Amino acid sequence: MSSLTFLAQAAQGGAGGLGGMLLPMVLVFGIFYFMMIRPQQRKEKERLRMIAELRAGQRVMFAGGFIGVIVEARESTFVVEIAPKVPVEIARGAVSRVLKEGEAVVMDESGK
């Protein structure tokens, strides 16, 4: 029934009826963009900058939960020592955060 009402209004109002629907849709998209998309882009840009600045000797935590010290920074990976004399090669994108000197990792119930 509501679709018939919409068609009837569109036929009577011509382009004005369709234009009346377009404005709220554009406003909703604009709000969605500024509330969801833009902050996410900013966070991703900061994360990529943080990964680009990583150097050997820094302590990092990876998405999989591993914590280690970067031994060597390569073009697309890091060689990380996760235990004494246990180096592993991990993709740069897997870095979730840089740990400060002496910082203990405390996780809440959600694992963050």
C-alpha positions in Angstrom: 0.0 0.0 0.0 2.8 2.5 0.8 4.5 1.9 -2.5 1.2 2.8 -4.3 1.0 6.0 -2.2 4.6 6.8 -3.2 3.9 6.3 -6.9 0.7 8.4 -6.7 2.6 11.2 -5.0 5.4 11.0 -7.6 2.9 11.1 -10.4 1.2 14.2 -9.0 4.3 16.0 -7.9 6.5 15.0 -10.8 10.2 15.6 -10.1 9.3 17.5 -6.9 8.1 14.3 -5.2 11.3 12.4 -6.1 13.4 15.4 -5.1 11.7 15.5 -1.8 12.9 11.9 -1.2 16.4 12.6 -2.5 17.4 15.2 0.0 16.8 13.1 3.1 18.8 10.2 1.5 21.7 12.5 0.8 21.6 13.8 4.4 21.6 10.3 5.8 24.6 9.4 3.6 26.4 12.5 4.7 25.9 11.8 8.3 26.9 8.2 7.8 30.1 9.3 6.0 31.2 11.7 8.8 30.2 9.4 11.7 31.5 6.1 10.3 33.7 6.2 7.2 35.9 9.2 7.9 37.0 8.2 11.4 37.8 4.7 10.2 40.0 6.1 7.4 41.8 8.3 9.9 42.5 5.4 12.2 43.8 3.3 9.4 46.1 6.2 8.2 47.5 6.5 11.8 48.1 2.7 12.0 50.0 2.7 8.7 52.1 5.6 9.8 52.9 3.7 13.1 53.9 0.6 11.2 56.1 2.6 8.8 58.0 4.1 11.8 58.8 0.8 13.5 62.5 0.0 13.9 64.6 -2.8 15.3 64.6 -3.0 19.1 61.0 -1.9 19.6 58.6 -4.2 21.5 55.3 -4.9 19.6 52.2 -6.9 19.9 50.7 -8.6 16.9 47.1 -9.3 16.0 47.5 -13.0 16.8 48.6 -12.1 20.4 52.3 -12.6 20.0 54.5 -10.1 21.7 58.1 -9.7 20.8 61.0 -7.4 19.9 61.7 -6.5 16.4 65.1 -7.8 15.3 65.0 -6.7 11.7 62.6 -4.6 9.7 62.3 -5.7 6.1 60.2 -4.3 3.2 57.0 -6.2 3.9 57.8 -8.2 7.0 59.5 -8.0 10.4 61.8 -10.5 12.0 60.6 -10.6 15.6 62.2 -12.5 18.5 59.3 -13.9 20.5 61.5 -15.8 23.0 65.2 -15.9 23.5 66.8 -17.1 20.2 63.4 -17.8 18.6 63.0 -15.4 15.7 59.9 -15.5 13.5 59.0 -13.6 10.4 55.7 -11.7 10.6 53.9 -9.5 8.1 53.9 -5.8 8.8 50.1 -5.6 8.7 49.8 -7.9 11.6 51.2 -5.3 14.1 48.4 -4.2 16.4 50.3 -1.8 18.7 53.7 -0.7 19.9 54.4 -1.4 23.6 56.3 1.1 25.6 59.4 0.2 27.6 58.4 -2.0 30.6 54.7 -1.9 29.6 52.8 -4.9 30.7 50.0 -6.2 28.5 46.6 -6.1 30.3 43.7 -7.5 28.5 40.0 -7.2 29.4 37.4 -10.0 28.9 37.0 -9.2 25.2 40.7 -9.8 24.6 41.6 -6.2 23.9 
